[in-house]
Amino acid sequence: MTPNTEFNAQSAIAAIHPALASALAAKGYSTLTPVQMAMTDEDHADADLLVSAQTGSGKTVAFGIAIAPTLLGNGARFDAAAAPLGLVIAPTRELAVQVQKELEWLYAGADVRIATCVGGMDMRNERRALERGAHLVVGTPGRLRDHIMRGALDLGAIRAVVLDEADEMLDLGFRDDLEFILGAAPQERRTLLFSATVRRGIAELARTVQKNAVRIETTAPTAQHADIEYQLMLVRRDEREHAIINTLLDTDSASALVFCHTREAVRHLTARLANRGFAVVSLSGEMAQSERSNALQSMRDGRARVCVATDVAARGIDLPNLDLVVHADVPSNPETLLHRSGRTGRAGRKGVCVLIVPENRRGAAQRVLALAKLTATVRAAPGIADIEARYRRRIIDAAASAAPPEDAEAQFVAELLERVGPERIAAAFLRQQVAANPVPEELVPLRADALENRTSGRDRRSADRNASVREPRPTDMPDGVWFTISLGRKQRADPKFLLPMICNAGGVTKRDVGAIRIDDTETRFEISAEKASAFAKQIRQPGSLEKGIMIAPSGEMREKPRQAKPGQAKPKFKQDGKPNRKHKAPSADRGKPPKNKSRKPKRPA
């Protein structure tokens, strides 16, 4: 069913339990979101609910409103805390902590005590909190099950259970844990199941753990994520990472979230972005809780601007001012697309979602968008000219918004103008601002008909061949100094990939780099004579290059022959491809009789 259209904001707020209404008024709630308004319907006060609502629609406040009459009855405050009355199950630590904070202020006027039980935290502290008593328990499935099995968590008095982001919990394989936990709770209870989508697995779970659940859908299928602008960015297959870098540079967003399929992809892209000068952190499954907390805090306080994450690691997190989501890999299904994109465009804020799509994956991306009932604008990746124009606008804005000199500065400003002159001061400011920005990547522009999806397969292949011809680098520089980087054809080295790395590692510009000559395992390149000394000094600084990559003056870097460690077998082949063993003559040539492998005849009995 859909929410009653006769509900208006005032009557809905009036229907909320008085203990919560004062907290909402103190927070400035004058209107409710559709899912929150639906929870005020008195016809649902005692029913199990199966609710579908998009991420970021205020679900935590919604189910807090829904379970208040069940937990408090007609009372204004909770009695002394003993066995828990309510249980909220969330898929991730971050979401569980977020839910706890929301419920604390929502139920603050009712003197609530909330205990949190999540993986990665000290179980002893959680056990002591449960022993002291709690009205509400918020936790993740695995940790809740551990406490139940150890006898630390008694669900015998539970009146209401909320499964938040149930679809994500099924995706993470928590169904057995959920059925175990709900089996330990009383049969006479309310069960509220919240999910972004109600697919087959969610419907089956609802039939198992709920009784005659009322179906509530607060978002029309065609209106999902109305506050998010979707863009499908077509790129060549070998320019995906360059398009990601340029997309991050061609935005004024305070923070951005980049999604990858695998942990290895997260590590790789994080290293690339850090090497390009981005303030970047990562989130992946193998990270410790302290590392995850530090990464999220860096995003919240502005020390980091980009977070690279896997789907699982980023589920449940809420980053303020997040207005850009980048899909580095095409989502495999509409649920993944909606979950990823739902990190932005939350609670009325506008957001942008960019899908980086290689040309050969265009069909797959459009199918996922169609299944999610979303429409995306097809566009090309921003080029160097676009990004440099944005840089110029920022530099002018920064100069125009600067405050006039203060009294203590006026004398020195006048001295600078007199001794240096305004043009040189402006040039110094310009160079400083340009150096502070990462260098954009050079991308091969796509054909116009490729963006319009009119190109035939033969035309696309021809366009790929033509686009693969790169403009040659300048000829050898007079008195240029040659350096070598430990990447070659076997590592798929390419000038457009190497050039930004060389510039960032040595603090030079593209004009200071001459010819680039790629061999099988290494690449030699020229640096102008006037910058060579500073370049050589800069590349020796820690962190100037990604791990495992080296740059040195040509002639100094030679690959050492691999030597077998003690107890380790020698490699089968030498570097020239010949077997790594001495030739052994047949046993007959070495003066030893050949072994007779034939059987001896048996003696007669």
URQUIRA-V225184 format. One record per residue. N is the residue number from 1. OMEGA is omega as a letter, one per 30 degrees, with the letter a starting at -180 (* if undefined). D_FIRST is the distance of its C-alpha to the first C-alpha in whole Angstrom. Layout:
# URQUIRA-V225184
n->(N/N)
omega->(OMEGA/OMEGA)
d_first->(D_FIRST/D_FIRST)
This chain:
# URQUIRA-V225184
n->(1/2/3/4/5/6/7/8/9/10/11/12/13/14/15/16/17/18/19/20/21/22/23/24/25/26/27/28/29/30/31/32/33/34/35/36/37/38/39/40/41/42/43/44/45/46/47/48/49/50/51/52/53/54/55/56/57/58/59/60/61/62/63/64/65/66/67/68/69/70/71/72/73/74/75/76/77/78/79/80/81/82/83/84/85/86/87/88/89/90/91/92/93/94/95/96/97/98/99/100/101/102/103/104/105/106/107/108/109/110/111/112/113/114/115/116/117/118/119/120/121/122/123/124/125/126/127/128/129/130/131/132/133/134/135/136/137/138/139/140/141/142/143/144/145/146/147/148/149/150/151/152/153/154/155/156/157/158/159/160/161/162/163/164/165/166/167/168/169/170/171/172/173/174/175/176/177/178/179/180/181/182/183/184/185/186/187/188/189/190/191/192/193/194/195/196/197/198/199/200/201/202/203/204/205/206/207/208/209/210/211/212/213/214/215/216/217/218/219/220/221/222/223/224/225/226/227/228/229/230/231/232/233/234/235/236/237/238/239/240/241/242/243/244/245/246/247/248/249/250/251/252/253/254/255/256/257/258/259/260/261/262/263/264/265/266/267/268/269/270/271/272/273/274/275/276/277/278/279/280/281/282/283/284/285/286/287/288/289/290/291/292/293/294/295/296/297/298/299/300/301/302/303/304/305/306/307/308/309/310/311/312/313/314/315/316/317/318/319/320/321/322/323/324/325/326/327/328/329/330/331/332/333/334/335/336/337/338/339/340/341/342/343/344/345/346/347/348/349/350/351/352/353/354/355/356/357/358/359/360/361/362/363/364/365/366/367/368/369/370/371/372/373/374/375/376/377/378/379/380/381/382/383/384/385/386/387/388/389/390/391/392/393/394/395/396/397/398/399/400/401/402/403/404/405/406/407/408/409/410/411/412/413/414/415/416/417/418/419/420/421/422/423/424/425/426/427/428/429/430/431/432/433/434/435/436/437/438/439/440/441/442/443/444/445/446/447/448/449/450/451/452/453/454/455/456/457/458/459/460/461/462/463/464/465/466/467/468/469/470/471/472/473/474/475/476/477/478/479/480/481/482/483/484/485/486/487/488/489/490/491/492/493/494/495/496/497/498/499/500/501/502/503/504/505/506/507/508/509/510/511/512/513/514/515/516/517/518/519/520/521/522/523/524/525/526/527/528/529/530/531/532/533/534/535/536/537/538/539/540/541/542/543/544/545/546/547/548/549/550/551/552/553/554/555/556/557/558/559/560/561/562/563/564/565/566/567/568/569/570/571/572/573/574/575/576/577/578/579/580/581/582/583/584/585/586/587/588/589/590/591/592/593/594/595/596/597/598/599/600/601/602/603/604/605)
omega->(l/a/l/a/l/l/l/a/a/a/l/l/l/a/a/l/a/a/a/a/l/l/l/l/l/l/l/l/l/l/l/l/a/a/l/l/a/a/a/a/a/l/a/a/a/a/l/a/l/a/l/l/a/l/l/a/l/a/a/l/a/a/l/l/a/a/a/l/l/a/a/a/l/a/l/a/l/l/l/a/l/l/a/l/a/a/l/a/a/a/a/l/a/a/l/l/l/l/l/a/l/a/l/l/a/a/a/a/a/l/a/l/a/l/a/a/a/l/l/l/a/a/a/l/l/l/l/l/l/l/l/l/l/l/a/l/l/a/l/a/a/a/l/l/l/a/l/a/l/l/a/a/l/a/a/a/a/l/a/l/l/l/a/a/a/a/l/l/l/l/a/l/a/a/l/l/l/a/l/a/a/l/l/l/a/l/l/a/l/l/a/a/a/a/l/l/l/l/a/a/l/l/l/l/l/l/a/a/a/l/l/a/l/a/l/l/a/a/l/a/a/a/a/l/a/a/a/l/a/l/l/a/a/a/l/a/a/a/a/a/l/l/l/a/a/l/l/l/a/l/l/a/l/l/a/l/a/a/l/a/a/l/a/l/l/l/a/a/l/l/l/a/l/l/l/l/l/l/a/l/a/l/l/a/a/a/l/a/l/l/l/a/l/a/a/l/l/l/a/a/l/l/l/a/a/l/l/a/l/a/a/a/a/a/l/a/l/a/l/l/l/a/l/l/a/l/l/l/a/l/a/a/a/l/l/l/a/l/l/a/a/l/l/a/a/l/l/l/l/l/l/l/a/l/l/a/l/a/a/a/a/a/l/a/a/l/l/l/a/l/l/a/a/l/a/l/l/a/l/l/l/a/a/a/l/a/l/l/l/l/a/l/l/a/l/l/a/l/a/a/l/a/l/a/l/a/a/a/a/a/a/l/l/l/l/a/a/a/a/a/a/a/a/l/l/l/l/l/l/a/l/a/l/a/a/a/l/a/l/a/l/a/l/a/l/l/a/a/l/l/l/l/l/a/l/l/l/l/a/l/l/l/l/a/a/a/a/l/a/l/a/l/a/l/a/l/l/l/l/a/a/l/a/l/a/l/l/a/a/l/l/l/a/a/a/l/a/a/l/l/l/a/a/a/a/l/l/l/a/l/a/a/a/a/l/a/a/l/a/a/l/a/l/a/a/l/a/a/a/l/a/a/l/l/a/l/a/a/l/l/l/l/a/a/l/a/l/l/a/l/l/l/a/a/l/a/l/a/a/l/l/l/a/l/l/a/a/a/l/l/a/a/l/a/l/l/l/a/a/l/l/l/l/l/l/a/a/a/a/l/l/l/l/a/l/a/a/a/l/l/l/l/l/a/*)
d_first->(0/4/7/9/11/14/14/17/19/22/20/17/21/22/20/21/23/27/28/26/26/29/29/26/28/31/30/29/25/25/21/18/16/13/12/15/14/10/13/14/12/15/12/12/15/17/14/14/11/10/10/11/13/16/19/21/18/19/17/20/20/17/17/20/19/16/19/22/22/22/25/27/26/28/30/31/32/32/35/38/36/37/35/31/28/26/25/24/24/25/26/29/32/31/27/28/31/29/26/29/30/27/27/30/30/27/28/32/32/31/34/32/34/32/34/33/34/34/36/39/40/42/41/44/43/39/41/43/40/38/41/41/38/34/31/29/30/28/29/29/29/33/34/32/33/37/37/36/38/41/40/39/36/35/31/32/31/27/25/22/21/20/20/20/20/19/20/23/24/24/26/28/29/28/26/29/29/26/26/30/28/26/28/30/28/28/25/24/22/19/18/15/15/15/15/16/15/13/16/18/20/17/15/19/19/16/17/21/20/17/17/14/11/8/6/5/6/9/11/11/13/16/16/17/20/21/24/25/28/28/32/33/37/39/42/45/45/48/46/43/44/46/43/41/44/45/41/41/44/43/40/41/38/39/37/36/34/36/34/36/35/38/40/43/42/41/44/46/44/44/48/48/46/49/52/51/51/47/46/44/42/40/38/38/37/41/41/42/40/43/43/39/39/42/41/37/40/42/39/38/41/42/45/43/41/40/38/38/36/34/30/31/33/31/28/26/29/29/32/32/33/32/32/33/32/34/33/37/35/33/30/29/26/23/21/25/25/22/23/27/26/23/26/27/25/24/23/24/27/28/29/30/30/33/33/37/37/40/41/41/37/36/34/32/31/30/28/26/25/24/22/20/20/23/26/29/32/35/38/41/42/44/48/51/51/48/48/52/51/48/50/53/50/50/53/54/51/52/56/55/53/56/57/61/63/64/67/68/67/69/72/71/69/72/74/72/72/75/76/73/72/69/68/69/67/64/65/64/61/60/61/59/56/56/57/54/52/51/53/50/50/52/50/51/49/47/48/46/45/43/41/40/40/42/45/46/47/50/50/48/51/53/52/51/55/56/54/55/58/59/61/64/65/68/71/73/74/77/78/74/73/72/69/67/64/63/60/61/60/59/56/55/57/57/58/55/54/57/58/55/56/60/59/57/59/63/62/63/61/61/65/66/65/68/68/65/67/64/66/64/64/64/65/67/67/69/69/71/74/74/70/71/73/70/67/69/69/65/64/66/63/61/57/58/57/55/56/58/59/62/64/68/71/72/75/74/71/72/69/71/72/70/72/70/70/72/71/69/70/71/69/70/71/72/71/73/71/75/74/75/78/81/83/84/87/87/88/91/92/92/94/92/92/89/87/88/84/86/86/89/91/90/94/95/95)
